[in-house]
Amino acid sequence: MKSVLRTVALLMSLMAIETSAQSDYTVRWTISEIFRSGIVEVEYDFNVGSSYIAAYGAVTDFRGSKRPSTGSCYVTEDNGVFCEMTIASGGFILDLDESLNGDIRVLNGSGIVSETGLATVSEIN
């Protein structure tokens, strides 16, 4: 019982500490040539690790509604970036060149490509 109380006390003290996480980069892409899934914009905070890049962000549809999304990326041999992202309805792949523009491939719930479009950088911070 003391162990449980200590754990609860530790968690409560950690929650009381105000922290602000800083991402390494934030990138927003405008999406074109995607119609059925309704994706018009994706935006991610990227945290660069020693070998891989963690991504946390949101997907915006044509109604302006945002859905949370997460994923991971890596730098390719030709200095591009390859990412796999998840959303509630499936996911998508970003296959980007060194300027961070490139292809987006939307995946259905079974992991099959259902649409292919273009991702164009609109903002980098």
Secondary structure by P-SEA (a helix, b strand, c coil): caaaaaaaaaaaaaaabbbbbbbcbbbbbbbcccccccccbbbbbbbbcccbbbbbbcccccccbbbbbbbbbbbccccbbbbbbbccccbbbbbcccccbbbbbbbcccccccbbbbbbbcccc
